[in-house]
Structure formats: structure tokens, C-alpha cells
Amino acid sequence: MNAPTSLRAAAPLADTDLVVDGLRCASCIAKLEHGLLALDGVIEARVNFTTKRLHVAHDPALDAEALIAGVGKFGFEAHLLAEAKTADSESKRLARALAVAAFAAMNVMLLSVSIWSGADGATRALFHWLSALIALPAVAYAGRPFFESAWRALRQGRTNMDVPISIGITLTCAMSLYETAVQGPHAYFDGAVMLIAFLLGGRLLDSVMRERAQDAVASLLRKLPDDVRVLDDDGRVRSVAVAEIRPGMRVLVPAGDRIGVDGVVEAGISDIDRSIVTGESAPEPVEAGGIVLAGTMNLTSPLAVRVTAAATDTVLADIARLMEAAGQHKSRYVRIADRASRLYAPAVHLLAALSLAGWLIAGAGWHEALLIAVAVLIITCPCALGLAVPVAQVVASGALMRRGVLVRDGAAIEKLAAVDTVLLDKTGTVTLGQLTPVAGMPEDPEARRLLLALALGTRHPHARAIAAALEAEGVVPVPLSELREVVGSGVEAMVDGRRAALGRLAWVAPGTEAPDAEEVSTCFAFDAAPVSRILFADAERVDAPAAVARLRKLGLDLQFVSGDAWLVVRTLAHRLGLFARARMSPADKYGAVARLEASGKRVLMVGDGVNDGPALKCASVGMAPAAASDVGRQAADVVFFGDRLMPVPVAIAAARRTMRVVRQNFVLAIGYNVLAVPLAIAGYVTPLVAALAMSGSSILVVANALRLRSAAR
């Protein structure tokens, strides 16, 4: 929620980030955001539901302890970001609870088989007591996530999805224990533990998804070094933590190190790998006066850099903030589920209470009326409805995995099915991100042997690409006794008194007219022979034309968005028949996606680099190749393997089929409730039958979803 701009501008504000436990739905978020704005000194409160992070802009006089106490008044636990429990710890806790519930359910069901088979008298009572000994401790341990959440809500005078679940589980166990104690014919311990196991499975998947969302931003920030080398005025070098660096300081960046700050080069000539920001695979030269950015790699020689921005003010930190902001977007299905969750709890309570009251008025005893109320609570449990989406997603995800597509977030399938626009990055996405010499290599065998010898004398990316190509052809290098590398320029050697050189044109052949700056090239010269200008290209994925054609057949609008030079992008875009934009920064890509999304489009962003991270997060769905940067993979919802592009249209087609099955599952789940709830209210269903019916509806939904095992064909 945002306060008026005039309030925020009135005085300097403090910002506090908290992690909040217990957020389950949209009503929780609305309650917390509105409630905090009522506190004196709070100007803005915004919750990121994906990461469970609360950002508060407030009067500096209001400290973090007061904010945490304020959050507590609404039934939630909050922690400072640095002190918060990690998502991983919550996932482990839910995994342990699920393991206990599943183990107990299997054993109690085995005992129940004998009862269903006709066991009577002392034998039935023994099995009931054994079931109780297994189920009650398991329910007490595995049900804690629901019980604790329900208790916090009730203490604050509100309700949530966990309240009817907790009531139903508690009453089921209590009634089962009573039936066991009086040697009654029915106990429902199996239904209780099965219910908990089903619900925990869904909650664990949700927790894992949040953990991955947090990892994307954390992985990006890990690209910054922990400390940098500061150059003092007296020439001494000392190591200083990045957090302590201030604009105006001078830092030394050795060759092979990542740059920890944004700044301007004061001394030195080198090549910079900017792929983390631009996505372009070719290194870029930099010299005095050039700009360098945090997270990029210094490749060939030391640089002295004057700091212009550090820590949270760098371009890389801005990318991280864009990714986190994009993570607050919600899909249409999530918003619908949030609204439904606000109606479910009161509706279930009302039905159960009316059933209890109605049967008491009709003359039934407390025992019979309570059994019917419990049956209503259990049979209305939305397990089938809750499984309608996730089970289809799991089956479809398995089918896609067999085709080399990893779906990292189950919700991505429903969003992928709705996309109508695909934005494709170039380097590492439509292409393989591997430089290959495509023109200008000398034809003379001896010249090629000499070129290979020079290329093996340096680790520059252009030289490595040349060496790889020549070695693949079986070329043997000429032995060189004297080889000299001139940092930032190239490598040279004297052969029988004649100079051979490989590197920048201005150094290899001074006075030669410079080529098109947008072409990726290096130059080779030997003595007075004409200079060979070797051009490089990024190898295209072999099935790119076929994949683009299939995407068009699916009715999708396709666009090229790249940080590469226009000449390189234009050539490939023309060959594939795509509209293209070049020289796009991370913010440009993010803005392009955001504008399309704001206009009503549903965008699939396919990219591989850190520079694509914000756009991947902002888009309805992000997709990246497995060879992408760590940040690119973390930011993406879907990852595809191999050197082909066809997994992109395959995933979209599979997602559309999956959502058709999801809609069928909704019909089955709702139809089950329409038939079963009236029977339960009428007293024709015992809690045990209710548990079986609930499980049966879930099995029906699962069976329908299993048809998706061939979804990725």
C-alpha cells in the first residue's frame, strides 16, 4: 500500500525490510498492509508474497522492534532480514512433517484393511488402539503447521484456511478416540493422517517455490566480490570490504578478477567481459576514461578505477532490485485462489454448524449430530480441488523433463499456457553463446600454423576460439622460441626476423582504417602480407528456424531483444524473420516486458544471462537454457537442456494441454462436492466414508491428470 507522495516527501524516511511468517493468502496481505499504515510513523507498507518480505518506509523515530511488535498485533511473526529463518529451514520442517504423516498414513491404512474386511469385537478394538498409537503422535507433530497458523489467526479474532482444517482434524481424532474407548464400530484415524499428508505436500511445494525465488536475487548479488583492493594516495594497496567503499576512492582490479564497483578507468588498458550486464559474449576493450560496472570481469590486464558507485548503488544491485520488484506480480489463477480462500473457511464452518444445529433440532443426540458435523467438515475438505492444479502440473512437469525441459515452478505451467508473446534473447538463447571464426582465416597452410601458434600464446577469448577451430581441423602449430604478449593489444613473435602479430588492428597494422565497430573481429598479420581480419559469429542453434516456425504455428507474436550490436542482431533476425531490437540494457529489457504486460499481453521471456534476469522475473513466464548463468537459471521458471530451441514451443503446447486437464479436474472436484455435501448433511455419510470419499475424489483427479504423461510430445 502506498501513502500519498506528499507525505513521503515531507521528511527523510527510514526503510526496514522484514520477513513475515504465516502469510497464506491475499486477505493476510491486505490485513497486514492496511493495519501497518494505521500505525503512527508508517508511511508505506508493501508485502512481496513470493519471498514473504515486508518493506516498510517509516519515520526514523520508529525502530525495528516497534515494527515487529506492530506486525505481531495482526497475528504474524516478523524477523529482521538478517535474523530471519531461511526458506530452507521451513522447507525442511515441512518435509519432516510430510514424511511422518505419510509413514503414519501407510501404517494406519494397513490396519484399517483388516477392519474393513470384517474384523469385529476385541480384534477390531485392538486395531483401533494400534491406529490411535500411530496416528495421534503423528497428527500432533505433522499437523503443527496448520494448528499454529489457526491458533495465531483465532487469537487475533480472524480466520483462515487452516482453521476449518484444524477443527476437522481435531474433532476427527477426538471422535475416533471416543469411539475406540467405548469400542464403537468406527474410528477415523486413517482419514485424519491422510488429510494432513495431502495438505502438507502442497504446502511443501509452495515453500520450495519461495526458496527458489529468494535464491535468484541472492545468486545475483553473489557475483560481487566480498572485498576490493583500494589504492591509497601513497601507492599502498589494502583490502577493503565492498560495503565500506565510497564514491571517489581508487581501486585496483587485477586481471582475472570480477570488478566490485561501478567506476571510471583512470589507468590501464584491458578487455572486459560484460556478459553479466549486456549478455554479449564478445569481450569489450576499455582504457582510461572508460566505464566499468560491478560484476563484470577484467580479462587481460590490471586496471585502476575511480569509484562512482558501490554496494547497493551499483547497476548490478539495481538489476537485483528489479528482479525482486518483478517477483511481486501475481498470476490470474493465484488471485482467484486468494479470493476463494477467503470464502472457503466461513462457508465450511457455517455448513458444519448448521448441520449440527439442524440434527439437534430434529431430535438427534449429541453423538450422532457431532458425527454428521465432522463428516461435513471432512467431506468438504478441498483436497480434490486443491489437487486439481498441482497434480496436473507435477505429471506434466515429469513429461516435460523427459523431453529436456525442467519446470522449476509449478505455477509456470498455467502461466505458460496463457502466453501470447515470446521475447527471445540472442546470445546463448537462439545462439549457443560460443564465438566461432566465420571469415578472414588465412588459407595458406603455413600461415594457419603460425596463427595457431600465436593463438595458443594467450588466453584471450578470440584467440581461444581461433585455436579451437584450427585444432579441430588438425592444424599443427609452428614452434616459436620468442613469444610476447602486449597486454590490452595482442600477442606477437619474430619468425626469421619477420614480425607475426595477432590482436587489435591498430596494434597489428598501425595506420590501417578501422572496420565497422559493431563487427566482432581480431586481426592477424605476418611481415608485409595483407592483414587478415578474422570475423566471429555466435553459433546458431541447429533447429532455431524450425522452432520459430512452430512458435508462429501456435499463434504467438515473436520478438528479438538483445544487448548485442545491431549489425550482429540484424543478420540473425533477418534470417529468422523476426522483429528485433539491439543494444538493450537490463532495464531496457525489463521495460519492454513491463510495457507489454501492462498492455494486456502475456509474455514469455527466453534469455540466458544476468542481464536478462529482471526481464525473466517480470514476464509472465521466464525460460532459460541450462547453460545460462546461475542468475539466469534461478530467475527462470523453466529451464531447457541441450543445444536445441525446440523445447520452447514443446513446453508451450504441453502447458496448454495441461490447463485443459486442469479445467476438467475442477469440474470433477466441484461435481464431487455438489453430490457429496448434501449426502453428508443428510446423515448418509459417516466420517470414515467422508474420508474415503474425499480420498476417492482426489484419486479421480489424479487419474485424470495421469493422461498428461504424454503431454510433451
C-alpha positions in Angstrom: 0.0 0.0 0.0 1.3 3.5 -0.8 0.8 6.7 1.1 0.4 10.0 -0.7 3.6 11.3 -2.3 3.4 14.5 -0.3 3.7 12.5 3.0 6.8 10.6 1.7 8.4 13.9 0.6 7.8 15.7 3.8 10.8 14.3 5.7 13.6 11.8 5.3 12.3 8.3 5.8 13.9 5.1 7.1 13.4 1.8 5.3 13.1 -1.5 7.1 12.8 -5.0 5.5 11.3 -7.8 7.5 10.5 -11.4 6.7 7.0 -12.4 7.8 5.9 -15.9 8.7 2.3 -17.1 8.4 1.2 -15.3 5.2 -1.2 -17.7 3.4 -3.4 -15.7 1.1 -4.4 -12.3 -0.2 -6.5 -11.5 2.8 -3.5 -11.9 5.1 -1.5 -9.4 2.9 -4.3 -6.9 2.8 -4.9 -7.1 6.6 -1.2 -6.6 7.3 -0.6 -3.7 4.8 -3.7 -1.8 5.9 -3.1 -2.4 9.5 0.5 -1.2 9.5 -0.5 2.0 7.7 -2.6 2.8 10.7 0.5 2.8 13.0 1.9 6.3 13.7 5.0 6.9 11.7 4.4 4.2 9.0 4.2 5.8 5.5 4.3 2.8 3.2 4.0 -0.9 3.7 4.3 -3.4 0.9 4.4 -7.2 1.0 6.2 -9.4 -1.5 4.1 -12.6 -1.2 6.7 -14.7 -3.1 9.5 -14.0 -0.7 7.3 -13.2 2.3 9.3 -10.0 2.6 7.7 -6.8 4.1 9.2 -3.4 3.1 8.2 -0.5 5.4 9.0 3.1 4.8 8.6 4.9 8.2 9.6 7.8 10.4 13.2 7.2 11.7 11.9 7.6 15.2 10.1 4.3 14.8 12.5 1.4 15.3 12.5 -2.1 14.0 11.3 -3.6 17.3 8.2 -1.4 17.2 7.5 -2.6 13.6 7.9 -6.2 14.6 5.6 -5.6 17.6 3.1 -4.0 15.2 3.2 -7.0 12.8 2.6 -9.3 15.8 -0.7 -7.5 16.6 -2.1 -8.9 13.4 -1.1 -12.5 14.2 2.1 -12.8 12.3 5.7 -13.3 13.3 8.3 -11.0 11.8 12.1 -11.0 11.8 14.7 -8.6 10.6 16.1 -9.7 7.2 19.5 -10.6 8.7 18.0 -12.6 11.5 15.1 -14.3 9.7 14.7 -18.0 9.5 15.6 -19.1 6.0 13.1 -20.6 3.5 15.3 -23.7 3.5 14.6 -24.3 7.2 10.8 -24.0 6.6 11.0 -26.5 3.7 12.9 -28.9 5.8 10.4 -28.6 8.6 7.5 -29.3 6.2 9.4 -32.2 4.6 9.9 -33.8 8.0 6.2 -33.3 8.8 5.2 -34.8 5.5 7.5 -37.8 6.0 5.9 -38.5 9.4 2.3 -38.1 8.1 2.9 -40.3 5.1 4.5 -43.0 7.2 1.7 -42.9 9.7 -1.0 -42.9 6.9 0.5 -46.0 5.3 0.6 -48.0 8.5 -2.9 -46.9 9.7 -4.3 -47.8 6.3 -2.8 -51.3 6.6 -4.5 -51.7 10.0 -7.8 -50.3 8.6 -7.8 -53.0 5.9 -8.5 -55.7 8.5 -11.4 -53.7 9.9 -12.9 -53.1 6.5 -12.5 -56.8 5.9 -14.9 -57.6 8.8 -12.8 -57.7 12.0 -15.0 -57.4 15.0 -15.0 -57.4 18.8 -11.7 -57.5 20.5 -9.7 -57.7 17.3 -11.3 -54.5 15.9 -10.7 -52.7 19.2 -7.1 -53.8 19.2 -6.6 -52.4 15.7 -8.3 -49.2 16.7 -5.9 -48.7 19.6 -2.9 -49.5 17.5 -4.1 -47.0 14.9 -4.5 -44.4 17.7 -1.0 -45.1 19.0 0.4 -44.4 15.5 -2.0 -41.6 14.3 -2.2 -39.3 17.4 1.5 -38.6 17.8 1.8 -38.2 14.0 -1.1 -35.8 13.9 0.3 -33.8 16.8 3.7 -33.5 15.1 2.8 -33.3 11.4 -0.3 -31.0 12.0 1.7 -28.3 13.7 1.9 -26.0 10.6 -1.9 -26.0 10.5 -2.5 -25.8 14.2 -0.1 -23.0 14.8 -1.4 -20.9 11.9 -5.0 -21.5 13.0 -4.2 -20.5 16.6 -2.5 -17.3 15.6 -5.5 -16.4 13.4 -8.0 -17.1 16.1 -6.0 -15.2 18.8 -6.4 -12.1 16.5 -10.1 -12.7 16.0 -9.9 -13.8 12.4 -10.0 -17.0 10.4 -8.0 -18.6 7.6 -7.9 -21.8 5.6 -6.1 -23.6 8.4 -8.9 -23.0 10.9 -11.5 -25.5 9.5 -8.7 -27.9 8.6 -7.5 -27.9 12.2 -11.1 -28.2 13.6 -11.8 -31.1 11.3 -8.6 -32.9 12.2 -9.1 -32.3 15.9 -12.7 -33.4 16.0 -12.0 -36.4 13.9 -9.2 -37.6 16.2 -11.4 -36.8 19.3 -14.4 -38.7 17.9 -12.1 -41.6 16.9 -10.6 -41.8 20.3 -14.0 -41.8 21.9 -15.2 -44.5 19.5 -12.1 -46.5 20.4 -12.6 -46.1 24.1 -16.3 -47.2 24.0 -15.4 -50.0 21.5 -17.6 -48.4 18.8 -17.6 -49.7 15.3 -15.9 -46.7 13.6 -12.6 -44.8 14.0 -11.3 -42.3 11.6 -7.6 -42.1 12.3 -6.7 -43.0 8.7 -8.7 -40.1 7.3 -7.0 -37.6 9.7 -3.4 -38.6 8.8 -4.2 -38.9 5.1 -5.7 -35.4 5.1 -2.6 -34.0 6.8 -0.3 -35.7 4.3 -2.2 -34.4 1.3 -2.2 -30.8 2.6 1.5 -30.9 3.7 2.5 -32.0 0.2 1.0 -28.8 -1.3 2.5 -26.6 1.3 6.0 -28.1 0.8 5.8 -27.3 -2.9 4.8 -23.8 -2.1 7.7 -23.3 0.3 10.3 -24.7 -2.2 9.0 -22.3 -4.8 9.5 -19.3 -2.4 13.0 -20.6 -1.6 13.9 -20.6 -5.3 12.6 -17.1 -5.8 14.8 -15.8 -3.0 17.8 -17.7 -4.4 17.6 -15.8 -7.7 18.3 -12.4 -6.2 20.9 -13.9 -3.7 22.7 -15.6 -6.6 22.9 -12.4 -8.5 24.4 -10.4 -5.5 27.0 -13.2 -5.0 28.5 -12.0 -8.3 30.0 -9.1 -6.4 33.3 -9.8 -4.6 33.4 -9.6 -0.8 36.2 -7.1 -0.8 38.2 -4.9 -3.3 41.8 -3.6 -3.4 41.9 0.1 -2.6 44.8 2.3 -3.9 45.8 4.9 -1.3 47.4 8.2 -2.3 50.8 6.9 -1.2 50.6 4.0 -3.6 49.9 1.3 -1.0 47.2 -1.3 -1.7 44.9 -2.5 1.0 41.9 -4.9 1.1 38.6 -3.2 2.0 35.1 -4.8 2.2 32.8 -3.7 -0.6 30.2 -2.4 1.9 32.8 0.2 3.1 33.7 1.5 -0.4 32.6 5.1 -1.1 32.5 7.1 -4.3 35.8 8.8 -5.1 38.0 6.0 -3.8 40.5 4.4 -6.2 40.6 0.6 -6.6 43.0 -1.8 -8.3 41.4 -4.6 -10.3 43.8 -7.4 -11.3 43.4 -9.4 -14.5 41.0 -12.3 -13.9 39.1 -10.6 -11.1 35.5 -9.5 -11.0 35.0 -5.8 -10.6 33.3 -4.9 -7.3 32.2 -1.3 -8.0 30.9 0.9 -10.8 33.6 3.4 -11.9 35.7 5.1 -14.5 39.1 3.7 -15.6 42.0 6.0 -14.6 44.9 3.9 -15.8 45.4 0.7 -17.8 44.1 -1.0 -21.0 42.2 -4.3 -20.8 39.3 -6.3 -22.1 36.1 -6.6 -20.1 33.6 -9.5 -20.1 30.3 -7.5 -19.8 28.1 -10.5 -20.5 26.7 -10.3 -16.9 25.1 -7.0 -17.9 24.8 -6.9 -21.7 24.6 -10.7 -22.5 27.1 -10.1 -25.3 29.7 -12.9 -25.5 32.5 -10.9 -27.1 34.8 -9.1 -24.7 34.9 -5.3 -25.0 38.1 -3.2 -24.8 38.4 -0.5 -22.2 41.1 2.2 -21.5 41.4 5.4 -19.5 38.1 7.2 -19.3 36.1 4.0 -20.0 33.2 3.0 -17.7 33.3 -0.4 -15.9 30.4 -1.9 -13.9 30.2 -4.1 -10.8 30.0 -7.8 -11.6 31.8 -7.6 -14.9 35.1 -9.5 -15.3 38.5 -7.9 -16.0 40.2 -10.3 -18.5 43.6 -9.3 -19.6 45.5 -6.6 -17.5 45.2 -4.6 -14.3 43.1 -1.5 -14.1 43.0 1.5 -11.8 39.4 2.6 -11.3 37.9 5.6 -9.7 34.7 4.6 -7.9 31.4 6.2 -8.9 29.0 3.7 -7.1 29.4 0.8 -4.8 27.4 -1.7 -2.8 23.6 -1.1 -3.1 24.1 1.7 -5.6 25.7 -0.3 -8.5 24.0 -1.3 -11.7 24.1 -5.0 -10.6 22.2 -4.1 -7.4 19.7 -2.2 -9.5 19.2 -5.4 -11.5 18.6 -7.3 -8.2 16.0 -4.8 -7.1 14.2 -5.0 -10.5 14.1 -8.8 -10.1 12.6 -8.6 -6.6 10.1 -6.0 -7.7 9.0 -8.2 -10.6 8.6 -11.1 -8.1 5.6 -9.4 -6.6 3.5 -10.0 -9.7 0.7 -12.5 -9.3 -1.0 -14.6 -11.9 -4.7 -14.5 -12.5 -5.2 -18.0 -11.1 -3.4 -17.1 -7.9 -5.6 -14.1 -7.4 -8.7 -16.2 -8.0 -7.4 -18.8 -5.5 -6.8 -16.0 -3.0 -10.4 -14.7 -3.2 -11.7 -18.2 -3.0 -9.7 -18.9 0.2 -11.5 -16.0 1.9 -14.8 -17.7 1.3 -13.9 -21.3 2.0 -13.4 -21.2 5.8 -16.6 -19.4 6.8 -18.6 -21.5 4.3 -17.3 -24.8 5.8 -17.9 -23.6 9.3 -21.4 -22.5 8.5 -22.3 -25.8 6.8 -21.0 -27.8 9.7 -22.7 -25.6 12.3 -26.0 -25.7 10.5 -25.7 -29.5 10.2 -25.1 -29.9 13.9 -27.9 -27.5 14.9 -30.3 -29.0 12.4 -29.9 -32.5 13.6 -30.1 -31.5 17.2 -33.4 -29.7 16.5 -34.6 -32.7 14.6 -34.1 -34.8 17.8 -30.8 -36.5 17.2 -28.4 -37.0 20.1 -25.2 -35.1 20.5 -23.1 -38.0 19.4 -24.9 -38.5 16.1 -25.2 -34.8 15.4 -21.5 -34.3 16.0 -20.6 -37.2 13.8 -22.5 -35.6 11.0 -20.9 -32.2 11.6 -17.4 -33.9 11.5 -18.4 -35.7 8.3 -19.4 -32.4 6.7 -16.1 -30.8 7.8 -14.1 -33.7 6.3 -16.1 -34.2 3.1 -15.9 -30.6 2.2 -12.1 -30.6 2.6 -10.9 -29.1 -0.7 -8.3 -31.8 -1.4 -9.6 -32.7 -4.8 -10.0 -29.0 -5.6 -6.5 -28.3 -4.2 -5.0 -31.2 -6.3 -6.7 -30.1 -9.5 -3.8 -27.8 -10.4 -0.7 -29.2 -8.7 -1.2 -32.9 -9.6 -1.6 -31.9 -13.3 1.4 -29.7 -13.0 3.5 -32.5 -11.5 2.6 -35.0 -14.2 3.1 -32.5 -17.0 6.4 -31.5 -15.4 7.6 -35.1 -15.4 6.6 -35.5 -19.1 8.5 -32.3 -20.0 11.5 -33.4 -18.0 11.8 -36.5 -20.2 11.9 -34.1 -23.2 14.7 -32.0 -21.6 12.5 -29.3 -20.0 12.7 -28.6 -16.3 9.8 -26.7 -14.8 11.1 -25.1 -11.7 7.9 -23.5 -10.6 4.6 -25.5 -11.0 2.6 -22.3 -11.4 4.6 -21.5 -14.5 2.6 -24.1 -16.4 -0.7 -22.3 -16.0 1.0 -19.0 -17.0 2.9 -20.6 -19.9 -0.4 -21.8 -21.3 -1.7 -18.2 -21.4 1.3 -16.6 -23.2 0.7 -14.8 -26.4 4.0 -13.1 -26.9 7.5 -14.5 -26.9 10.6 -12.4 -26.4 13.9 -14.1 -27.4 17.3 -13.0 -26.3 20.1 -13.8 -28.9 23.4 -14.7 -27.3 23.1 -18.1 -25.5 19.4 -18.4 -26.3 18.8 -18.5 -30.1 22.5 -18.9 -30.4 24.8 -21.1 -28.3 26.9 -18.3 -26.8 30.1 -19.7 -28.3 32.3 -17.5 -30.5 33.3 -19.2 -33.8 35.6 -17.7 -36.5 33.4 -17.4 -39.7 35.5 -15.4 -42.1 39.0 -14.0 -42.6 41.1 -17.0 -41.6 44.2 -17.3 -43.8 44.1 -20.0 -46.5 47.9 -20.6 -46.6 48.7 -23.8 -44.5 51.9 -22.2 -43.1 50.1 -19.0 -42.2 47.4 -21.1 -40.4 50.1 -23.0 -38.4 51.7 -19.6 -37.4 48.3 -18.2 -36.5 47.6 -21.2 -34.2 51.0 -20.8 -32.5 50.1 -17.2 -31.7 46.6 -18.0 -30.6 47.9 -20.6 -28.2 50.1 -18.0 -26.6 47.3 -16.0 -25.0 44.0 -16.7 -23.1 42.0 -14.0 -24.8 38.6 -15.3 -25.9 39.2 -14.5 -29.5 42.5 -16.4 -29.5 40.9 -19.4 -27.8 38.1 -19.5 -30.4 40.7 -19.4 -33.2 42.8 -22.1 -31.6 39.8 -24.4 -31.1 38.8 -24.1 -34.7 42.3 -24.7 -36.1 43.0 -27.6 -33.7 39.6 -29.2 -34.8 41.0 -29.2 -38.3 44.2 -30.9 -37.3 46.5 -27.9 -37.8 49.8 -28.3 -36.0 51.4 -25.0 -34.6 54.7 -23.7 -35.7 57.3 -23.9 -32.9 58.0 -20.3 -31.6 61.0 -19.6 -29.4 60.1 -16.0 -28.6 56.5 -15.0 -28.0 55.5 -11.8 -26.3 52.0 -10.7 -25.2 51.3 -7.0 -25.0 48.5 -6.6 -22.5 45.5 -5.0 -24.0 46.8 -5.2 -27.6 47.7 -8.7 -28.6 50.5 -11.3 -29.0 53.5 -11.2 -31.3 56.6 -13.2 -32.3 59.6 -12.8 -34.5 60.0 -15.6 -37.2 63.2 -15.4 -39.2 63.4 -11.7 -38.5 59.8 -11.0 -39.6 57.0 -9.9 -37.2 53.9 -12.0 -36.8 51.1 -10.5 -34.7 47.5 -11.3 -33.6 45.3 -8.8 -31.8 43.8 -5.3 -32.3 44.0 -3.8 -35.7 45.6 -0.5 -34.5 48.4 -2.5 -32.9 48.8 -5.3 -35.5 48.9 -2.8 -38.5 49.2 0.8 -37.4 47.5 3.3 -39.7 45.1 0.8 -41.2 41.5 2.1 -41.5 39.3 0.8 -38.6 36.5 -1.6 -39.6 32.8 -1.4 -38.6 32.9 -1.1 -34.8 29.9 -3.4 -34.5 31.6 -6.3 -36.1 33.3 -8.8 -33.7 36.8 -9.3 -35.1 40.5 -9.6 -34.5 43.5 -9.3 -36.9 46.4 -11.4 -37.9 49.4 -10.1 -39.9 52.8 -11.6 -40.9 55.5 -9.4 -42.3 54.3 -7.5 -45.3 51.4 -9.8 -46.2 47.9 -8.3 -46.2 46.2 -8.2 -42.8 43.7 -11.0 -42.2 40.7 -9.6 -40.4 39.1 -12.6 -38.7 35.3 -12.2 -38.1 33.5 -14.1 -35.4 29.9 -15.1 -35.0 27.8 -16.9 -32.4 26.8 -20.4 -33.5 23.1 -20.6 -34.1 21.1 -23.4 -32.5 20.6 -26.0 -35.3 16.8 -26.1 -35.0 16.2 -22.4 -34.5 14.3 -21.9 -37.8 12.0 -24.9 -37.1 11.4 -23.8 -33.5 10.5 -20.3 -34.6 8.1 -21.7 -37.3 6.4 -23.9 -34.6 6.0 -20.9 -32.3 4.3 -19.0 -35.1 2.1 -22.0 -35.7 1.0 -21.8 -32.1 -0.3 -18.2 -32.8 2.4 -16.4 -30.9 3.9 -13.0 -31.5 7.7 -13.2 -31.7 10.3 -10.5 -31.0 14.1 -10.4 -30.7 15.6 -8.4 -27.7 19.3 -8.4 -27.4 22.2 -6.5 -25.8 24.4 -7.3 -28.8 25.4 -4.9 -31.5 22.8 -4.1 -34.1 24.7 -5.5 -37.1 25.0 -8.9 -35.4 21.4 -8.9 -34.3 20.0 -7.7 -37.6 21.7 -10.5 -39.6 20.2 -13.3 -37.5 16.8 -11.6 -37.1 16.5 -11.3 -40.9 17.4 -14.9 -41.4 14.7 -16.0 -38.9 12.1 -13.3 -40.0 11.9 -11.7 -36.6 11.4 -8.1 -35.5 14.5 -7.2 -33.5 15.9 -4.6 -31.1 19.6 -4.4 -30.2 21.9 -2.7 -27.7 19.3 -3.2 -24.9 20.4 -2.8 -21.3 18.8 -4.9 -18.5 16.5 -2.0 -17.7 15.5 -1.7 -21.4 14.5 -5.4 -21.5 12.7 -5.1 -18.2 10.8 -2.1 -19.5 9.9 -3.8 -22.8 8.4 -6.7 -20.9 6.7 -4.5 -18.4 5.0 -2.4 -21.1 3.8 -5.5 -22.9 2.4 -6.9 -19.7 0.7 -3.6 -18.8 -0.9 -3.6 -22.3 -2.6 -6.9 -21.5 -0.1 -9.2 -23.2 1.1 -12.4 -21.5 4.9 -12.6 -22.2 7.3 -15.5 -22.2 10.9 -14.2 -21.9 13.5 -16.6 -23.1 17.0 -15.5 -22.0 20.2 -16.8 -20.5 22.3 -14.0 -18.9 22.3 -12.0 -15.7 21.2 -9.1 -17.9 18.0 -11.0 -18.7 17.3 -11.6 -15.0 14.9 -8.7 -14.4 13.0 -9.4 -17.6 12.8 -13.1 -16.8 11.2 -12.2 -13.5 8.9 -9.5 -14.8 7.5 -11.6 -17.6 4.5 -13.9 -17.0 7.0 -16.8 -17.6 10.8 -16.8 -17.7 12.6 -19.6 -19.6 16.4 -20.1 -19.8 18.8 -22.7 -21.3 20.6 -25.0 -18.9 23.9 -23.4 -20.0 22.7 -20.0 -18.8 24.3 -18.0 -15.9 23.4 -19.1 -12.4 21.3 -16.0 -12.0 19.5 -16.6 -15.4 18.6 -20.1 -14.3 17.4 -19.0 -10.8 15.3 -16.2 -12.3 13.7 -18.5 -14.9 10.5 -20.6 -14.2 11.5 -23.1 -16.9 15.0 -24.4 -17.9 15.6 -26.4 -21.0 18.6 -28.7 -21.8 20.6 -29.4 -24.9 21.6 -27.3 -27.9 18.2 -27.1 -29.4 15.5 -24.4 -29.2 12.5 -26.7 -29.9 11.8 -27.3 -26.2 10.4 -23.7 -26.1 7.3 -24.5 -28.4 7.1 -28.0 -26.9 6.7 -26.6 -23.4 4.0 -24.1 -24.5 2.0 -26.8 -26.3 2.3 -29.1 -23.2 1.2 -26.3 -20.9 -1.9 -25.6 -23.0 -2.9 -29.3 -22.9 -2.2 -29.3 -19.1 -4.6 -26.4 -18.4 -7.4 -28.2 -20.4 -6.9 -31.1 -18.0 -6.9 -28.7 -15.0 -10.3 -27.3 -16.0 -11.6 -30.9 -16.3 -10.3 -31.6 -12.8 -12.1 -28.5 -11.5 -15.3 -29.9 -12.9 -14.7 -33.3 -11.3 -13.8 -31.7 -7.9 -16.8 -29.3 -7.8 -19.1 -32.1 -9.0 -17.9 -34.3 -6.1 -18.8 -31.6 -3.6 -22.2 -31.0 -5.2 -23.0 -34.7 -4.8 -21.2 -35.5 -1.5 -22.0 -32.5 0.7 -25.8 -32.9 0.6 -25.4 -36.6 1.4 -23.2 -35.7 4.4 -25.6 -33.1 5.7 -28.5 -35.6 5.3 -26.6 -38.0 7.6 -25.9 -40.7 5.0 -22.1 -40.4 5.4 -20.0 -41.3 8.4 -16.7 -39.6 9.0 -14.9 -42.7 7.7 -17.0 -42.7 4.5 -16.3 -39.0 4.2 -12.6 -39.6 4.5 -12.8 -42.3 1.8 -15.0 -40.1 -0.4 -12.5 -37.3 0.0 -9.7 -39.6 -0.9 -11.7 -41.1 -3.8 -12.3 -37.7 -5.3 -8.6 -37.0 -5.1 -7.8 -40.3 -6.8 -10.2 -39.5 -9.6 -8.5 -36.1 -10.1 -5.1 -37.8 -10.1 -6.1 -40.4 -12.6 -7.4 -37.8 -15.0 -4.1 -35.9 -14.6 -2.1 -39.0 -15.4 -3.2 -38.7 -19.0 -0.7 -35.9 -19.3 2.2 -38.3 -19.2 2.4 -37.9 -22.9 1.8 -34.1 -22.8 5.2 -33.2 -24.1 5.1 -35.0 -27.4 
